[in-house]
Amino acid sequence: MRQQLLRIVPLLFVMMLVIAACGSSPAPSSSKSGTTSTTESLTFTDATHTTVTLSKRPTRIVCLVSLCEDILAQLGLSPVAVNDTFGQDPHFFGARAKGFMTIGGTFFQPNVEDIAKANPDLVIGLANVDENLRPALQPIAPLYIMNPTSYNDSIFYLKDIGRLTGRSAQANQAAQRFLNKLAAYKAKSPKNKSALLLYGSDVNFNIFTAASLPGSVLSQVTSYPWPAPGPGAPAASDHEPGAEAYSLEKILAVNPDVLFVASVGAAQPLSKQLASNPVWSHLKAVQTHQVYEVNPNYYIFGRGTESLSLALDDAMNKIYPNVFPTPLT
């Protein structure tokens, strides 16, 4: 019996080794794992569903949209060139931004030669504006098109650029700051007043619905009774996501408590232009002196979490001044 056991025990030991080997996969080599990780961390898919893999982490980024500047400021990075003065706001780069190289041309047609002179390794632009630049930029630098339609999209782009630049820790911290502030306002807000953000350069104006980027924030902290544009709804003149061409008559039908007005490229403030319409004086917000001209850089053009945070501070102080006399942190 003992001899049988002595023969069986080694056999069992060998079988156990075989089973263990079959049940475990070999650990990947450090070189293979590192290569895969680096490739994945340098690949992105933009708003046009174009997938690009960068050859290295970008360090020279050209911003064709303010969202890019908002993001880079939070990551502790500076663009090599811009096509606006957005970054000169003290909440972003301040006076230092005056030294950034300027891309000539217009917002809708930036000068490609100027972009090339900046020697970028990544160019960040906006959907419905810059995607047609991709062929011209092909020999210069990859193009990343962004198109945030909600604050979650803004957070995604912040974290994605943080990932590409090796600054994920800073991106995560910035995203959490915004989410914490939004949650704090949401918890403390009475939510008993309705608001509307409208914008434009003349009496043919647009509104931001709850399905827009600023609407996605305002609807979290107060009543924002402006549903997403339905089928056949008149498109906003600038094709801003979730925006809709509107009229004072339609606003009066809802009659919000507070009106935020963003004058965009207007010779005269939009609120003053609209005051010539007889309907204007019938609006509750006009009668109670709760019409506010607001900074379009924060409410519209910035599009990043810092801009949204600044707009949120401003809006909540105007809607509920007794509850929020100073910004929340």
ZASEVO-237841 format. One record per residue: residue number from 1; z, y, x negated of N, C-alpha, C in turn. Coordinates in pm, whole numbers. Layout:
# residues N
> k:n_w:n_v:n_u:ca_w:ca_v:ca_u:c_w:c_v:c_u
> NUM:Z:Y:X:Z:Y:X:Z:Y:X $
...
This chain:
# residues 329
> k:n_w:n_v:n_u:ca_w:ca_v:ca_u:c_w:c_v:c_u
> 1:0:-120:-84:0:0:0:0:125:-88 $
> 2:85:117:-192:95:230:-282:-38:253:-353 $
> 3:-105:142:-393:-234:156:-460:-339:219:-368 $
> 4:-332:181:-239:-427:239:-141:-405:391:-130 $
> 5:-276:431:-126:-246:573:-116:-294:649:-239 $
> 6:-277:587:-355:-321:652:-478:-472:673:-479 $
> 7:-546:581:-414:-691:598:-406:-730:703:-301 $
> 8:-651:712:-193:-685:801:-81:-654:947:-114 $
> 9:-540:971:-183:-497:1109:-207:-601:1189:-286 $
> 10:-654:1136:-398:-759:1214:-467:-881:1240:-381 $
> 11:-916:1142:-296:-1032:1160:-208:-1008:1274:-110 $
> 12:-885:1277:-53:-852:1385:41:-856:1521:-28 $
> 13:-809:1525:-153:-807:1651:-227:-949:1702:-249 $
> 14:-1039:1612:-284:-1179:1651:-303:-1240:1702:-174 $
> 15:-1210:1633:-60:-1264:1674:70:-1214:1814:107 $
> 16:-1086:1842:77:-1030:1973:108:-1101:2082:29 $
> 17:-1133:2054:-96:-1205:2153:-176:-1343:2180:-120 $
> 18:-1410:2074:-74:-1544:2089:-15:-1539:2172:110 $
> 19:-1439:2143:197:-1426:2217:324:-1397:2363:296 $
> 20:-1308:2388:198:-1273:2527:166:-1395:2603:116 $
> 21:-1476:2536:34:-1596:2601:-19:-1695:2632:90 $
> 22:-1709:2543:188:-1803:2564:299:-1756:2675:391 $
> 23:-1625:2693:402:-1572:2792:497:-1563:2931:439 $
> 24:-1594:2956:314:-1583:3087:252:-1718:3129:197 $
> 25:-1750:3259:216:-1873:3311:157:-1837:3379:27 $
> 26:-1924:3374:-71:-1893:3436:-200:-1883:3587:-186 $
> 27:-1788:3647:-258:-1773:3791:-256:-1894:3855:-323 $
> 28:-1945:3962:-265:-2062:4026:-327:-2023:4085:-460 $
> 29:-2118:4087:-551:-2093:4148:-681:-2076:4297:-664 $
> 30:-2001:4358:-755:-1975:4500:-743:-2103:4582:-753 $
> 31:-2197:4537:-837:-2321:4612:-852:-2404:4608:-725 $
> 32:-2412:4491:-663:-2489:4479:-539:-2425:4557:-427 $
> 33:-2294:4545:-415:-2221:4617:-311:-2236:4767:-329 $
> 34:-2226:4814:-454:-2237:4957:-479:-2375:5010:-447 $
> 35:-2479:4934:-479:-2615:4977:-451:-2639:4989:-301 $
> 36:-2594:4890:-227:-2611:4893:-81:-2537:5011:-21 $
> 37:-2414:5032:-65:-2333:5140:-12:-2397:5276:-40 $
> 38:-2446:5297:-161:-2508:5424:-197:-2633:5449:-115 $
> 39:-2716:5345:-100:-2839:5361:-22:-2807:5398:122 $
> 40:-2712:5327:180:-2676:5355:319:-2617:5495:333 $
> 41:-2538:5540:235:-2474:5670:245:-2572:5785:226 $
> 42:-2691:5757:176:-2791:5860:155:-2906:5852:254 $
> 43:-2889:5773:359:-2991:5759:464:-2945:5830:590 $
> 44:-3035:5905:653:-3001:5970:779:-3119:5961:875 $
> 45:-3088:5970:1003:-3190:5978:1108:-3165:6106:1184 $
> 46:-3264:6194:1189:-3240:6325:1250:-3277:6330:1398 $
> 47:-3276:6449:1455:-3298:6465:1599:-3439:6429:1643 $
> 48:-3531:6419:1549:-3669:6379:1582:-3687:6229:1566 $
> 49:-3577:6157:1541:-3577:6011:1520:-3651:5973:1391 $
> 50:-3658:6069:1298:-3715:6042:1167:-3604:5995:1074 $
> 51:-3625:5882:1007:-3525:5828:913:-3568:5858:770 $
> 52:-3476:5910:693:-3503:5950:556:-3393:5895:466 $
> 53:-3431:5845:348:-3334:5806:246:-3350:5900:128 $
> 54:-3244:5972:95:-3247:6065:-17:-3237:5990:-149 $
> 55:-3292:6048:-254:-3287:5985:-386:-3153:6008:-454 $
> 56:-3082:6113:-412:-2950:6142:-467:-2874:6230:-368 $
> 57:-2745:6247:-394:-2666:6333:-305:-2718:6476:-314 $
> 58:-2740:6542:-201:-2793:6678:-204:-2690:6779:-254 $
> 59:-2732:6864:-342:-2645:6971:-393:-2709:7108:-375 $
> 60:-2839:7110:-345:-2912:7235:-325:-2973:7231:-185 $
> 61:-2900:7286:-89:-2938:7277:52:-2986:7413:102 $
> 62:-3103:7414:161:-3157:7534:225:-3125:7528:374 $
> 63:-3070:7637:427:-3034:7645:569:-3135:7730:645 $
> 64:-3205:7668:738:-3295:7740:826:-3232:7765:962 $
> 65:-3107:7722:979:-3035:7739:1105:-2889:7765:1073 $
> 66:-2824:7848:1154:-2684:7886:1128:-2591:7767:1130 $
> 67:-2622:7666:1207:-2540:7545:1211:-2520:7488:1071 $
> 68:-2623:7493:990:-2616:7445:852:-2511:7523:774 $
> 69:-2509:7656:790:-2411:7740:721:-2270:7713:770 $
> 70:-2255:7693:900:-2126:7660:959:-2072:7532:895 $
> 71:-2159:7432:883:-2118:7303:826:-2082:7316:678 $
> 72:-2169:7378:600:-2146:7386:457:-2019:7464:424 $
> 73:-1992:7569:501:-1870:7647:477:-1746:7561:494 $
> 74:-1748:7472:593:-1632:7385:617:-1620:7275:513 $
> 75:-1730:7242:449:-1728:7139:345:-1697:7196:207 $
> 76:-1686:7329:199:-1662:7391:69:-1786:7399:-16 $
> 77:-1903:7402:48:-2031:7410:-22:-2102:7540:16 $
> 78:-2198:7580:-65:-2277:7700:-37:-2424:7663:-33 $
> 79:-2501:7722:58:-2645:7697:59:-2712:7770:-57 $
> 80:-2827:7717:-102:-2900:7788:-208:-2989:7896:-149 $
> 81:-3018:7887:-19:-3099:7989:47:-3077:7981:198 $
> 82:-3092:8095:265:-3074:8104:410:-3182:8196:467 $
> 83:-3196:8195:599:-3293:8286:660:-3229:8378:763 $
> 84:-3096:8401:749:-3027:8494:838:-2905:8551:766 $
> 85:-2828:8633:836:-2707:8692:779:-2581:8630:839 $
> 86:-2595:8521:908:-2482:8457:977:-2365:8432:882 $
> 87:-2394:8380:764:-2288:8342:671:-2206:8457:619 $
> 88:-2251:8582:639:-2177:8698:590:-2053:8727:673 $
> 89:-2040:8660:786:-1918:8671:865:-1800:8624:780 $
> 90:-1688:8698:781:-1573:8659:697:-1514:8522:730 $
> 91:-1544:8468:848:-1494:8335:882:-1573:8225:809 $
> 92:-1685:8265:746:-1768:8166:678:-1771:8197:527 $
> 93:-1870:8269:478:-1877:8298:335:-1843:8443:301 $
> 94:-1843:8531:402:-1812:8670:377:-1914:8738:288 $
> 95:-1865:8832:205:-1954:8911:120:-2031:8825:22 $
> 96:-1977:8709:-13:-2046:8621:-108:-2184:8581:-58 $
> 97:-2201:8573:76:-2328:8531:134:-2439:8633:109 $
> 98:-2403:8756:75:-2505:8857:45:-2583:8820:-81 $
> 99:-2525:8733:-163:-2593:8689:-283:-2680:8567:-265 $
> 100:-2680:8508:-145:-2765:8391:-121:-2912:8433:-118 $
> 101:-2997:8351:-174:-3141:8378:-166:-3184:8379:-21 $
> 102:-3273:8473:13:-3320:8487:151:-3460:8429:167 $
> 103:-3475:8347:270:-3606:8292:305:-3679:8394:391 $
> 104:-3796:8435:347:-3873:8533:423:-3940:8471:545 $
> 105:-4025:8550:608:-4088:8505:732:-4000:8535:850 $
> 106:-4012:8454:954:-3931:8471:1074:-3851:8345:1099 $
> 107:-3763:8352:1199:-3684:8235:1234:-3775:8119:1275 $
> 108:-3881:8151:1349:-3973:8047:1398:-4080:8010:1294 $
> 109:-4101:8096:1196:-4200:8067:1093:-4147:8109:956 $
> 110:-4051:8032:902:-3998:8066:770:-4103:8046:661 $
> 111:-4091:8123:556:-4188:8119:447:-4165:7994:361 $
> 112:-4262:7904:362:-4248:7778:290:-4245:7801:139 $
> 113:-4318:7901:90:-4318:7930:-53:-4178:7972:-99 $
> 114:-4107:8048:-15:-3970:8088:-49:-3878:7967:-52 $
> 115:-3900:7874:41:-3820:7752:41:-3841:7676:-89 $
> 116:-3965:7666:-133:-3998:7595:-257:-3932:7662:-377 $
> 117:-3927:7796:-377:-3868:7870:-489:-3719:7839:-503 $
> 118:-3654:7802:-393:-3511:7770:-397:-3485:7635:-461 $
> 119:-3590:7558:-482:-3580:7425:-545:-3475:7338:-474 $
> 120:-3490:7319:-342:-3389:7243:-268:-3405:7092:-282 $
> 121:-3298:7020:-257:-3309:6874:-244:-3285:6831:-100 $
> 122:-3259:6929:-9:-3250:6902:135:-3268:7034:209 $
> 123:-3345:7030:317:-3366:7146:404:-3316:7109:543 $
> 124:-3234:7194:603:-3179:7167:736:-3234:7269:834 $
> 125:-3297:7219:941:-3357:7306:1041:-3317:7266:1183 $
> 126:-3379:7332:1279:-3344:7316:1420:-3460:7258:1499 $
> 127:-3429:7171:1595:-3531:7113:1682:-3600:7221:1765 $
> 128:-3725:7197:1797:-3809:7289:1874:-3842:7416:1795 $
> 129:-3806:7417:1667:-3835:7532:1582:-3897:7489:1449 $
> 130:-3830:7397:1379:-3866:7368:1241:-3932:7232:1216 $
> 131:-3942:7146:1317:-3995:7012:1289:-4140:7015:1240 $
> 132:-4215:7119:1277:-4354:7127:1233:-4367:7160:1084 $
> 133:-4255:7192:1021:-4258:7221:877:-4260:7095:792 $
> 134:-4235:6980:853:-4219:6858:774:-4339:6829:682 $
> 135:-4462:6838:729:-4575:6810:637:-4578:6906:519 $
> 136:-4553:7034:544:-4558:7133:436:-4443:7114:337 $
> 137:-4329:7063:387:-4213:7043:302:-4215:6909:229 $
> 138:-4309:6823:264:-4314:6688:208:-4305:6688:55 $
> 139:-4381:6772:-16:-4371:6771:-163:-4254:6851:-217 $
> 140:-4178:6915:-128:-4070:7003:-172:-3933:6938:-157 $
> 141:-3900:6898:-35:-3768:6839:-9:-3767:6775:129 $
> 142:-3678:6677:152:-3665:6616:284:-3613:6719:387 $
> 143:-3652:6700:510:-3612:6789:619:-3521:6715:716 $
> 144:-3408:6776:748:-3312:6720:844:-3310:6813:965 $
> 145:-3365:6766:1078:-3368:6845:1201:-3246:6813:1286 $
> 146:-3175:6918:1330:-3056:6901:1413:-3081:6960:1552 $
> 147:-3009:6906:1651:-3025:6955:1788:-2900:6922:1870 $
> 148:-2789:6991:1843:-2666:6958:1916:-2672:7001:2062 $
> 149:-2639:6909:2151:-2636:6939:2294:-2495:6933:2350 $
> 150:-2398:6895:2266:-2257:6893:2306:-2173:6907:2180 $
> 151:-2044:6934:2197:-1961:6949:2078:-1948:6819:2001 $
> 152:-1966:6707:2068:-1965:6579:1997:-2083:6569:1900 $
> 153:-2196:6627:1938:-2311:6631:1848:-2280:6718:1726 $
> 154:-2214:6830:1749:-2178:6919:1637:-2086:6846:1540 $
> 155:-1994:6769:1594:-1904:6690:1509:-1983:6585:1432 $
> 156:-2079:6521:1498:-2161:6421:1430:-2235:6480:1311 $
> 157:-2299:6597:1331:-2375:6658:1222:-2283:6700:1108 $
> 158:-2166:6752:1141:-2068:6788:1038:-2032:6667:953 $
> 159:-2002:6556:1019:-1963:6436:946:-2080:6374:872 $
> 160:-2200:6387:927:-2316:6328:861:-2348:6401:731 $
> 161:-2343:6533:734:-2366:6608:610:-2250:6586:514 $
> 162:-2130:6572:566:-2017:6537:480:-2039:6405:410 $
> 163:-2094:6308:482:-2123:6176:424:-2230:6186:317 $
> 164:-2337:6259:345:-2448:6270:251:-2408:6343:123 $
> 165:-2319:6440:137:-2280:6521:21:-2155:6468:-49 $
> 166:-2100:6358:1:-1979:6303:-59:-1855:6382:-23 $
> 167:-1857:6450:92:-1745:6532:136:-1693:6488:272 $
> 168:-1683:6359:291:-1639:6306:421:-1496:6348:453 $
> 169:-1410:6355:354:-1270:6393:379:-1263:6534:437 $
> 170:-1338:6626:378:-1339:6763:430:-1400:6770:569 $
> 171:-1505:6691:592:-1569:6690:724:-1474:6636:830 $
> 172:-1405:6528:800:-1312:6470:896:-1198:6566:927 $
> 173:-1150:6637:827:-1042:6733:848:-1088:6847:939 $
> 174:-1209:6899:913:-1263:7008:994:-1286:6964:1138 $
> 175:-1339:6843:1155:-1362:6791:1290:-1230:6776:1365 $
> 176:-1129:6726:1297:-1000:6706:1363:-934:6838:1399 $
> 177:-951:6940:1315:-897:7073:1347:-955:7124:1478 $
> 178:-1087:7108:1493:-1150:7153:1617:-1100:7073:1737 $
> 179:-1096:6942:1724:-1052:6857:1835:-908:6886:1873 $
> 180:-823:6911:1774:-683:6944:1803:-672:7075:1879 $
> 181:-752:7173:1838:-749:7302:1907:-800:7288:2050 $
> 182:-909:7215:2067:-963:7195:2202:-861:7125:2291 $
> 183:-795:7024:2238:-694:6951:2315:-576:7040:2350 $
> 184:-537:7129:2259:-424:7219:2284:-457:7317:2396 $
> 185:-578:7374:2392:-619:7465:2500:-630:7391:2634 $
> 186:-685:7273:2629:-703:7194:2751:-569:7162:2815 $
> 187:-469:7130:2733:-337:7093:2785:-264:7212:2846 $
> 188:-286:7331:2791:-209:7449:2833:-283:7535:2935 $
> 189:-413:7516:2949:-493:7601:3038:-458:7579:3185 $
> 190:-442:7689:3262:-420:7674:3408:-541:7616:3480 $
> 191:-659:7638:3424:-786:7588:3480:-808:7636:3624 $
> 192:-757:7753:3656:-771:7804:3793:-868:7922:3804 $
> 193:-947:7945:3697:-1051:8047:3701:-1184:7985:3663 $
> 194:-1291:8034:3726:-1424:7985:3694:-1494:8085:3603 $
> 195:-1578:8033:3516:-1647:8118:3418:-1793:8080:3408 $
> 196:-1871:8171:3350:-2013:8146:3325:-2054:8221:3199 $
> 197:-2133:8154:3115:-2194:8218:2999:-2343:8234:3024 $
> 198:-2389:8359:3026:-2531:8386:3042:-2580:8463:2919 $
> 199:-2710:8456:2892:-2762:8520:2772:-2907:8559:2791 $
> 200:-2953:8649:2707:-3092:8691:2711:-3109:8829:2651 $
> 201:-3233:8876:2651:-3261:9009:2596:-3298:9109:2705 $
> 202:-3328:9057:2825:-3361:9146:2936:-3320:9081:3068 $
> 203:-3363:9137:3177:-3318:9091:3308:-3367:8951:3342 $
> 204:-3462:8898:3266:-3505:8759:3284:-3417:8672:3193 $
> 205:-3297:8644:3241:-3195:8581:3157:-3181:8432:3185 $
> 206:-3102:8366:3102:-3071:8224:3117:-2920:8204:3126 $
> 207:-2880:8089:3176:-2738:8053:3174:-2722:7921:3100 $
> 208:-2604:7899:3045:-2570:7771:2986:-2497:7688:3092 $
> 209:-2551:7572:3124:-2487:7483:3220:-2381:7399:3149 $
> 210:-2311:7318:3225:-2210:7229:3167:-2272:7125:3075 $
> 211:-2404:7107:3085:-2474:7009:3000:-2524:7070:2870 $
> 212:-2483:7192:2840:-2522:7259:2716:-2410:7249:2613 $
> 213:-2438:7293:2492:-2337:7290:2386:-2217:7378:2421 $
> 214:-2234:7509:2448:-2117:7588:2484:-2054:7543:2616 $
> 215:-2138:7497:2709:-2084:7448:2837:-1997:7326:2820 $
> 216:-2029:7242:2720:-1949:7121:2697:-1808:7157:2652 $
> 217:-1792:7274:2589:-1659:7319:2546:-1587:7390:2661 $
> 218:-1653:7487:2722:-1588:7565:2829:-1547:7478:2946 $
> 219:-1626:7377:2977:-1594:7290:3091:-1470:7205:3066 $
> 220:-1427:7195:2941:-1306:7120:2908:-1179:7200:2936 $
> 221:-1191:7333:2935:-1070:7416:2937:-1058:7506:3058 $
> 222:-1161:7513:3141:-1154:7594:3262:-1261:7545:3360 $
> 223:-1259:7597:3479:-1361:7560:3577:-1496:7617:3531 $
> 224:-1596:7529:3525:-1729:7571:3482:-1830:7504:3575 $
> 225:-1846:7559:3696:-1922:7492:3803:-2073:7511:3795 $
> 226:-2131:7475:3681:-2275:7493:3662:-2334:7362:3614 $
> 227:-2376:7277:3707:-2424:7144:3671:-2552:7148:3588 $
> 228:-2580:7036:3525:-2701:7024:3444:-2824:7056:3526 $
> 229:-2926:7115:3465:-3049:7145:3538:-3108:7019:3601 $
> 230:-3143:7029:3727:-3202:6916:3796:-3352:6910:3775 $
> 231:-3416:6806:3829:-3562:6792:3818:-3633:6915:3876 $
> 232:-3726:6969:3801:-3801:7084:3848:-3732:7217:3830 $
> 233:-3610:7216:3773:-3539:7342:3751:-3615:7425:3647 $
> 234:-3616:7557:3665:-3689:7641:3568:-3626:7633:3430 $
> 235:-3707:7603:3330:-3656:7587:3194:-3614:7721:3136 $
> 236:-3515:7717:3048:-3474:7839:2979:-3590:7890:2895 $
> 237:-3600:8020:2881:-3713:8080:2811:-3720:8037:2664 $
> 238:-3604:8000:2606:-3604:7959:2465:-3585:7808:2448 $
> 239:-3587:7735:2560:-3576:7588:2560:-3444:7541:2497 $
> 240:-3341:7623:2507:-3209:7583:2458:-3160:7464:2541 $
> 241:-3114:7356:2476:-3070:7237:2552:-2962:7270:2654 $
> 242:-2981:7224:2777:-2881:7244:2881:-2877:7384:2940 $
> 243:-2972:7470:2901:-2979:7605:2956:-3083:7610:3066 $
> 244:-3074:7711:3150:-3163:7721:3265:-3190:7867:3298 $
> 245:-3314:7900:3331:-3346:8034:3378:-3276:8055:3512 $
> 246:-3217:8173:3530:-3133:8193:3648:-3153:8333:3707 $
> 247:-3082:8359:3818:-3090:8489:3884:-2950:8532:3927 $
> 248:-2933:8661:3949:-2803:8711:3996:-2772:8660:4136 $
> 249:-2875:8641:4215:-2853:8588:4350:-2789:8449:4345 $
> 250:-2836:8366:4253:-2780:8230:4240:-2639:8234:4181 $
> 251:-2614:8329:4093:-2478:8344:4041:-2384:8388:4152 $
> 252:-2428:8480:4235:-2345:8530:4346:-2308:8418:4443 $
> 253:-2395:8320:4458:-2366:8208:4549:-2243:8130:4503 $
> 254:-2216:8129:4375:-2096:8063:4320:-1986:8166:4296 $
> 255:-2027:8284:4251:-1937:8398:4232:-1820:8366:4138 $
> 256:-1847:8345:4010:-1740:8310:3916:-1642:8424:3892 $
> 257:-1524:8388:3846:-1421:8487:3817:-1451:8567:3691 $
> 258:-1512:8502:3594:-1535:8564:3463:-1680:8543:3422 $
> 259:-1740:8650:3368:-1877:8641:3316:-1876:8675:3168 $
> 260:-1930:8583:3087:-1953:8609:2946:-2102:8638:2930 $
> 261:-2133:8749:2866:-2272:8790:2850:-2304:8801:2701 $
> 262:-2403:8724:2657:-2446:8730:2517:-2582:8798:2511 $
> 263:-2584:8918:2457:-2709:8993:2444:-2779:8947:2317 $
> 264:-2900:8897:2333:-2975:8840:2221:-3098:8925:2194 $
> 265:-3098:8997:2084:-3213:9080:2049:-3244:9187:2152 $
> 266:-3142:9236:2219:-3163:9333:2326:-3145:9475:2274 $
> 267:-3234:9565:2317:-3222:9705:2279:-3099:9767:2345 $
> 268:-3064:9715:2461:-2948:9762:2537:-2869:9639:2580 $
> 269:-2735:9644:2580:-2657:9527:2622:-2708:9471:2754 $
> 270:-2716:9340:2761:-2771:9276:2880:-2691:9311:3004 $
> 271:-2560:9322:2991:-2478:9355:3108:-2516:9491:3166 $
> 272:-2551:9587:3081:-2593:9718:3130:-2729:9710:3198 $
> 273:-2817:9626:3145:-2947:9610:3209:-2932:9547:3348 $
> 274:-2844:9447:3357:-2826:9378:3485:-2757:9467:3588 $
> 275:-2684:9567:3541:-2611:9656:3633:-2706:9735:3723 $
> 276:-2833:9745:3686:-2929:9817:3769:-2970:9736:3892 $
> 277:-2937:9606:3892:-2969:9521:4006:-2859:9537:4112 $
> 278:-2895:9564:4239:-2793:9585:4344:-2697:9467:4360 $
> 279:-2741:9347:4327:-2656:9228:4342:-2538:9233:4246 $
> 280:-2560:9295:4132:-2458:9298:4027:-2322:9347:4078 $
> 281:-2323:9452:4152:-2197:9512:4199:-2122:9424:4299 $
> 282:-2189:9324:4353:-2124:9234:4449:-2054:9116:4380 $
> 283:-2075:9101:4253:-2013:8989:4182:-1863:9015:4163 $
> 284:-1784:8912:4186:-1639:8922:4172:-1599:8967:4032 $
> 285:-1664:8909:3931:-1630:8942:3792:-1655:9090:3763 $
> 286:-1758:9147:3824:-1787:9289:3806:-1680:9373:3875 $
> 287:-1645:9335:3996:-1547:9411:4073:-1407:9407:4012 $
> 288:-1374:9298:3941:-1242:9285:3880:-1243:9316:3730 $
> 289:-1356:9369:3684:-1370:9410:3543:-1348:9292:3447 $
> 290:-1406:9180:3482:-1398:9063:3395:-1537:9017:3350 $
> 291:-1617:9115:3310:-1746:9091:3248:-1731:9127:3101 $
> 292:-1763:9034:3012:-1740:9055:2870:-1867:9027:2789 $
> 293:-1908:9126:2712:-2013:9103:2613:-1950:9026:2497 $
> 294:-2012:8915:2457:-1953:8830:2354:-2046:8816:2234 $
> 295:-1990:8768:2125:-2065:8752:2000:-2157:8630:2009 $
> 296:-2288:8652:2012:-2380:8537:2023:-2376:8444:1902 $
> 297:-2333:8495:1787:-2324:8407:1670:-2222:8296:1693 $
> 298:-2111:8328:1759:-2008:8227:1787:-2045:8142:1908 $
> 299:-2090:8207:2014:-2113:8138:2140:-2245:8060:2144 $
> 300:-2345:8103:2066:-2477:8041:2077:-2532:7992:1943 $
> 301:-2547:8083:1847:-2625:8052:1728:-2553:7965:1626 $
> 302:-2421:7977:1615:-2348:7902:1513:-2357:7752:1532 $
> 303:-2334:7707:1654:-2352:7567:1694:-2260:7467:1624 $
> 304:-2188:7508:1523:-2098:7418:1452:-1956:7426:1505 $
> 305:-1870:7339:1457:-1734:7332:1512:-1652:7458:1481 $
> 306:-1679:7527:1370:-1605:7650:1342:-1649:7761:1437 $
> 307:-1779:7772:1461:-1829:7871:1557:-1775:7842:1697 $
> 308:-1777:7716:1735:-1726:7678:1867:-1577:7709:1878 $
> 309:-1505:7690:1770:-1363:7719:1768:-1338:7869:1787 $
> 310:-1417:7951:1720:-1404:8097:1733:-1440:8142:1875 $
> 311:-1544:8083:1932:-1582:8115:2070:-1472:8073:2167 $
> 312:-1413:7958:2141:-1305:7907:2227:-1185:8000:2224 $
> 313:-1145:8045:2105:-1034:8140:2094:-1063:8266:2174 $
> 314:-1183:8317:2159:-1221:8441:2227:-1225:8423:2378 $
> 315:-1286:8314:2424:-1301:8290:2567:-1167:8272:2636 $
> 316:-1078:8194:2576:-951:8166:2643:-862:8289:2649 $
> 317:-871:8377:2549:-797:8502:2554:-849:8593:2664 $
> 318:-980:8589:2689:-1039:8674:2793:-1016:8616:2932 $
> 319:-1022:8484:2947:-1003:8424:3080:-856:8424:3119 $
> 320:-769:8387:3026:-626:8375:3053:-546:8454:2949 $
> 321:-555:8588:2952:-488:8668:2849:-336:8653:2847 $
> 322:-276:8629:2960:-130:8614:2964:-85:8479:2906 $
> 323:-170:8380:2918:-136:8246:2867:-170:8235:2720 $
> 324:-281:8300:2679:-328:8290:2540:-346:8430:2480 $
> 325:-236:8502:2457:-249:8635:2397:-297:8630:2253 $
> 326:-273:8517:2187:-321:8497:2050:-386:8358:2044 $
> 327:-474:8337:1946:-541:8206:1935:-443:8093:1906 $
> 328:-474:7977:1958:-396:7858:1926:-445:7802:1794 $
> 329:-360:7725:1729:-399:7665:1601:-426:7517:1621 $
